[in-house]
Structures are given as C-alpha cells and as structure tokens.
Amino acid sequence: MKGQYNYGFELVQDIVKLKWIPEILAAISSDNRTTYTLLPFGEDLNHIFEHFIELEEKYLRHSFI
C-alpha cells in the first residue's frame, strides 16, 4: 500500500484490492481465531466492511429474486 493518500478513496481502493482482507478481519473480529486480535485500524476496517455487507443484503440480494 502507498504511504500517503490524497483521498480516502485511494486507501479504500488499495485495501479492497488485497485478497481475503474482509474475510480475515471478519473471522478475527468474531473471535474464531483466538490467537489474533485486531488493532484499531483493523477494527475500523471491519466496521466499514460490515456496512458493505448490509448494503449488499439490502439492495443487491433482493434485486435478483
């Protein structure tokens, strides 16, 4: 990832490009891997990803039924 970002969107794009990051953060935050804990940055990212899941459930899943 880059060291400096001009906009938050650049940070989000770099994070989303990393494979498995949302899944790993979700597993750690739900205490499935007891040897790991999230740092504040990871907790914030997990919170954001939870909102993406809510948006997908609210708007995308129902549009295909």
N, C-alpha and C positions, 0 to 999 in steps of 0.2 A: 504494500500500500504506500501511497505517497506520504510525504511528511507534512505538507501544508495543503490546505484546501481553501479555495475561494468561496465555495458554496457548499452547503450541506449535501446537496445532490451528488456532488463528486464523491464524497465519503460514502454515501449510500450505494452508489454505483460500484465502487471498489469492493465494498463488503458483500454485496449481492453476487458479484462475480465469483466469490470464493465458494467452492462447493461444500455442501454439508454444514455450513456455519449455522443456519437457522435450526437444523435438526440437532446439532450438537448442543447449542445453547438451550434448546427446549429440554433435552434429556438431562443436562446438568441442573437446570433450574427446578426440575421436578424431582430431584434427589434420587434419580435412577443410578447415578454413578457417585457413590458416597465418598470417594477419594478426591473428588473435584469440587471446587466452589467457584462461583462467578465473581469476577471483580466488578466494581460499579459500572464500568463501561459495558461489560457483557450483560449485566442486569438490564441496563438501559436498552441495549440492542434487542434482548429477548422481549422486552415490553413492546418495542416497535413491531417485532415480528408477530406478536400476538394480535396486534391490530390488523396486520395484513391478513391473518387467518380469519379474523372477524369479518373483514371486508369481503373476502372470498366466499365465506359462508353466506353472507347477507345478499351479495349481488351476483355472484357467478354461479354458485351451485344451483340456485333456484331458476336461473335462466335457461338451463339445459333440460329441465324436467318437462 
